[in-house]
Amino acid sequence: MQQGDRNSTDVSDQRILKLQTVCLMILSLAAVIHLLVNLRSVLVPFVVAVFIVSGVAPILERLQRRLHVSRIVAAAIAFTVGASLSVLFGISVWLSAMELQGRSDEYLQGVRSLTKRIEPWIPAVLLDAATENPDAVPGVNGREKNGGVPGVQSMIRTGIAHVTQVLGELLSSGTIVLIFVFFLLLGAPQEQLRNQTLRQFDQQVKSYLTLKTIISIFTGLAFGLALRLFGVPMAMTFGVLAFLMNFIPNIGPVLASALPLPLILLDPNASVTWMCCVIITILSIQLISGNLIEPRIMGESANLHPVTILLALMFWGTIWGIVGMFLATPITAVIRIGLERIPFTQSLAMLMAGQIPED
């Protein structure tokens, strides 16, 4: 009887210990999430810089060997190139915004034309509301203001101002990231990473970012060139955005394809055939890149199930915004590797990879 009581006590103690461990893990996770949210302004530039360094470090080492320069000189060259690219991107967005502002009258005409087309389909309830409130349905039944569409010019000005503000924030954040990158590049070469787990982290991130960057560059070039050939404004900017959005799995290509649609659909000189050709072309580029080229080249480089990637996008997008969505896949891949190293969490790592743990 005493032996049985002792065994029962041991089982009960093990259950209590497991319960305590789970509770501590939940509390720790809540504390980590709290820190991630409140330290966002510091952590986001640093994490972005770490991932950039992981991809740029091999190029830096080649510069050292080819040019026979010190590491600080090679880091300065890489820093200068990165800063120049950031400035060029900012200038291209600003020039595109000015181009759009110069053609605002043309797009106002496009809005008027579209309003006339959809007026027969507007419900009578909305028309009655427009009679009482002229601003409720702009441009319907002669209720135009300021030469046609009330508020559209102010909307365009507000949009350009918003783009300028976002551009300024990107440039300031990019400067902080470049500073982090510069000092991280001055650190020890990657060959000195003796810890096996850290080397696996580095190889995982490097493989994903290298392949994803190559695919995104060709996708952005094809996207921007197609829009340019069709004469769509801001083609270069949309190409750069397509390059950046391609780093967001599943959602990014859809957003990149949707961004130029207003300029395509509201072009007053465009025919329906032209609109269809442009839309089919940009959708085809995204479909070929995302469903044919990328799976064949990348394969299972991140080793994550699609559902895991979707949940990661939602989680990191919630706490770190759009930058979190860019970083979601590599961060989650690194987390999976870390969980795989701990016996207690190996089953969770298998689930993240889409594998059913064995009993």
C-alpha positions in Angstrom: 0.0 0.0 0.0 2.8 2.4 0.8 4.5 1.7 -2.5 1.2 2.5 -4.3 0.7 5.6 -2.4 4.3 6.7 -3.2 3.8 6.1 -6.9 0.5 8.0 -6.8 2.2 10.9 -5.1 5.0 11.0 -7.7 2.5 11.1 -10.5 0.6 13.9 -8.8 3.9 15.8 -8.3 4.8 15.4 -11.9 1.5 16.7 -13.0 1.8 19.7 -10.7 5.3 20.3 -12.0 4.1 20.2 -15.7 1.2 22.6 -14.8 3.6 25.0 -13.1 5.9 24.8 -16.2 3.0 25.6 -18.5 1.8 28.5 -16.4 5.3 29.9 -16.2 5.6 29.6 -20.0 2.3 31.5 -20.5 3.4 34.2 -18.1 6.8 34.5 -19.8 5.1 34.7 -23.2 2.8 37.4 -22.0 5.8 39.4 -20.6 7.7 39.0 -23.8 4.8 40.2 -25.9 4.4 43.2 -23.6 8.1 44.0 -24.1 7.9 43.6 -27.9 5.0 46.0 -28.1 6.4 48.7 -25.7 10.0 48.5 -27.1 8.9 48.5 -30.7 10.6 51.7 -31.6 14.0 50.2 -30.6 13.5 46.6 -31.4 12.1 46.9 -34.9 15.1 48.8 -36.4 17.6 46.5 -34.6 15.9 43.3 -35.8 15.7 44.6 -39.4 19.4 45.5 -39.2 20.2 42.0 -37.9 18.5 40.4 -40.8 20.1 42.8 -43.3 23.5 42.0 -41.9 22.9 38.3 -42.2 22.3 38.8 -45.9 25.0 41.5 -46.5 27.9 40.0 -44.5 28.9 37.5 -47.3 29.0 40.4 -49.7 31.1 42.4 -47.2 33.6 39.6 -46.9 33.9 39.4 -50.7 34.6 43.1 -50.8 37.4 42.7 -48.3 39.0 39.9 -50.4 38.5 41.6 -53.8 39.5 45.1 -52.8 42.0 44.1 -50.1 40.5 46.6 -47.7 39.8 46.5 -44.0 36.5 45.5 -42.6 35.6 49.1 -41.6 36.3 50.3 -45.1 34.1 47.5 -46.6 31.4 48.4 -44.0 31.6 52.0 -45.0 31.2 51.1 -48.7 28.1 48.9 -47.9 26.7 51.7 -45.7 27.1 54.2 -48.5 25.5 52.0 -51.1 22.5 51.3 -48.8 22.1 55.0 -48.0 22.2 55.9 -51.7 19.6 53.3 -52.5 17.3 54.7 -49.7 17.7 58.2 -51.1 17.0 57.1 -54.6 13.9 55.3 -53.5 12.7 58.5 -51.6 13.4 60.6 -54.7 11.5 58.2 -57.0 8.5 58.2 -54.7 8.5 62.1 -54.4 8.8 62.5 -58.2 6.0 60.0 -58.7 3.8 61.9 -56.3 4.5 65.1 -58.2 3.6 63.4 -61.4 0.4 62.2 -60.0 -0.4 65.7 -58.7 0.3 67.1 -62.2 -2.2 64.7 -63.7 -4.9 65.3 -61.0 -7.2 67.1 -63.4 -7.2 64.0 -65.8 -8.1 61.7 -62.9 -10.8 64.1 -61.8 -12.3 63.7 -65.3 -12.0 59.9 -64.8 -13.9 60.1 -61.5 -16.7 62.2 -63.2 -16.9 59.6 -66.1 -17.0 56.7 -63.6 -19.7 58.5 -61.6 -21.9 59.0 -64.7 -21.5 55.3 -65.5 -22.6 54.0 -62.1 -25.3 56.6 -61.5 -28.1 54.4 -63.0 -27.1 51.6 -60.6 -27.1 53.8 -57.5 -30.1 52.9 -55.3 -32.9 55.5 -55.0 -32.4 55.6 -51.2 -28.9 57.0 -51.8 -30.2 59.5 -54.3 -32.7 60.8 -51.9 -30.0 61.1 -49.2 -27.9 63.0 -51.7 -30.8 65.5 -52.2 -30.9 66.2 -48.5 -27.1 66.1 -48.1 -25.3 67.1 -51.4 -22.0 65.7 -50.1 -23.4 62.2 -49.5 -23.1 61.1 -53.1 -20.7 63.3 -54.9 -21.2 64.1 -58.6 -24.8 62.7 -58.9 -27.6 64.5 -60.7 -25.7 67.7 -61.1 -24.6 68.1 -57.5 -21.0 68.7 -58.4 -18.9 71.3 -56.7 -15.6 72.9 -57.7 -15.9 71.9 -61.3 -17.1 68.4 -60.8 -16.3 66.1 -57.9 -16.4 67.7 -54.4 -13.5 67.0 -52.2 -11.5 64.9 -54.7 -8.9 67.6 -55.1 -8.5 67.9 -51.4 -8.4 64.1 -51.2 -5.5 64.1 -53.7 -3.7 66.8 -51.8 -4.2 64.9 -48.5 -3.0 61.7 -50.1 0.2 63.3 -51.4 0.8 64.9 -48.0 0.3 61.5 -46.4 2.7 59.9 -48.8 5.2 62.6 -48.0 4.8 62.0 -44.3 5.2 58.2 -44.7 8.2 58.8 -46.8 9.8 61.0 -44.1 9.1 58.3 -41.5 10.6 55.6 -43.8 13.7 57.7 -44.4 14.2 58.4 -40.6 13.6 54.7 -39.7 15.9 53.7 -42.6 18.6 55.9 -41.2 18.4 54.3 -37.8 18.5 50.8 -39.5 21.6 51.8 -41.5 23.4 53.0 -38.4 22.6 49.6 -36.7 23.8 47.8 -39.8 27.0 49.8 -39.9 28.0 48.9 -36.4 26.9 45.3 -36.7 29.0 44.9 -39.8 32.0 46.0 -37.8 31.5 42.9 -35.6 33.1 39.5 -35.9 32.9 37.7 -39.2 30.2 35.0 -39.5 32.9 32.3 -39.7 33.6 32.9 -36.0 30.1 31.7 -35.0 31.0 28.5 -33.2 27.7 27.9 -31.6 25.8 25.3 -33.7 22.4 26.8 -33.0 23.5 30.3 -33.9 25.0 29.0 -37.1 21.7 27.3 -37.9 19.8 30.5 -37.2 22.2 32.4 -39.5 22.0 29.8 -42.3 18.2 29.7 -42.1 17.8 33.5 -42.3 20.5 33.8 -45.0 19.0 31.1 -47.2 15.5 32.6 -47.0 16.5 36.2 -47.5 18.9 35.5 -50.4 16.3 33.5 -52.4 13.4 35.8 -51.5 15.4 38.9 -52.5 16.4 37.5 -55.9 12.8 36.5 -56.7 11.5 39.8 -55.4 14.0 41.8 -57.5 12.8 40.1 -60.8 9.2 40.4 -59.7 9.5 44.1 -59.0 11.4 44.7 -62.3 8.8 42.8 -64.3 5.9 44.6 -62.5 7.3 48.1 -62.9 8.4 47.5 -66.5 4.9 46.2 -67.5 3.2 49.2 -65.9 5.7 51.5 -67.7 5.1 49.9 -71.1 1.3 50.5 -70.6 1.9 54.1 -69.6 0.6 53.9 -66.0 1.9 56.7 -63.8 4.2 55.9 -60.8 5.3 52.7 -62.6 8.7 52.8 -61.0 7.3 53.3 -57.5 4.8 50.5 -58.0 7.7 48.2 -59.1 9.6 49.0 -55.9 6.5 48.4 -53.8 6.0 45.1 -55.6 9.6 44.2 -54.7 9.0 45.1 -51.1 5.5 43.5 -50.8 6.8 40.2 -52.2 8.5 39.7 -48.8 5.0 39.4 -47.2 3.8 35.9 -48.1 0.3 35.4 -49.5 -1.0 38.9 -48.7 1.9 41.0 -50.2 1.4 40.2 -53.9 -2.3 40.8 -53.6 -1.7 44.3 -52.1 1.0 45.1 -54.7 -1.5 44.2 -57.5 -4.2 46.3 -56.0 -2.2 49.5 -55.5 -2.1 50.6 -59.2 -5.8 49.7 -59.8 -7.2 53.2 -59.1 -4.8 54.8 -61.6 -5.7 52.2 -64.2 -9.5 52.3 -63.7 -9.7 56.1 -63.4 -7.6 56.9 -66.5 -10.0 59.0 -68.6 -8.2 58.1 -71.9 -8.2 54.4 -71.2 -10.4 51.9 -73.0 -11.9 48.8 -71.4 -9.5 46.6 -73.5 -6.5 48.6 -72.2 -7.6 48.2 -68.6 -8.2 44.5 -68.9 -4.8 44.0 -70.6 -3.0 45.9 -67.8 -4.8 44.1 -65.0 -4.3 40.7 -66.6 -0.6 41.4 -67.2 0.2 42.4 -63.6 -1.9 39.6 -62.1 -0.1 37.1 -64.4 3.3 38.4 -63.2 2.3 37.9 -59.6 0.8 34.5 -60.2 3.8 33.2 -62.1 6.2 34.5 -59.5 4.3 33.3 -56.5 2.9 30.0 -57.7 5.5 28.8 -60.2 8.9 30.3 -59.8 9.0 30.9 -56.0 7.9 27.3 -54.9 10.3 25.8 -57.4 13.3 27.9 -56.3 12.7 28.2 -52.6 11.0 24.9 -51.9 10.7 24.5 -48.1 13.5 26.9 -47.2 11.6 28.3 -44.2 10.2 24.8 -43.2 6.9 26.3 -42.0 3.3 25.2 -42.7 1.2 27.8 -44.7 -1.1 28.0 -41.7 1.8 28.8 -39.4 2.9 31.5 -41.8 -0.6 33.0 -41.9 -0.8 33.1 -38.1 2.7 34.6 -37.9 1.7 37.3 -40.3 -1.3 38.1 -38.1 0.7 38.1 -34.9 3.7 40.1 -36.0 1.6 42.4 -38.0 -0.5 43.2 -34.9 2.4 44.0 -32.6 4.9 45.5 -35.1 2.7 46.7 -38.0 3.7 46.4 -41.6 7.4 45.8 -40.7 6.3 42.9 -38.5 4.6 41.3 -41.6 7.9 41.6 -43.5 9.8 40.0 -40.7 7.2 37.4 -39.8 8.5 34.4 -41.8 12.2 34.6 -40.9 11.5 35.3 -37.3 9.1 32.4 -37.1 11.6 30.1 -38.8 14.2 31.1 -36.2 11.7 30.5 -33.4 10.9 27.0 -34.8 14.6 26.1 -34.8 14.9 27.3 -31.2 11.9 25.3 -30.1 13.3 22.2 -32.0 16.4 22.4 -29.8 14.4 22.1 -26.5 13.0 18.6 -25.8 9.9 20.0 -24.1 8.9 22.0 -27.1 10.0 19.7 -30.0 6.4 18.7 -30.6 5.4 22.4 -31.1 8.2 22.9 -33.6 7.0 19.8 -35.5 3.5 21.3 -35.6 4.8 24.6 -36.9 6.5 22.6 -39.8 3.2 20.8 -40.5 4.3 17.5 -39.0 2.1 15.5 -36.6 4.1 14.6 -33.5 4.3 10.9 -32.7 3.0 9.6 -29.4 
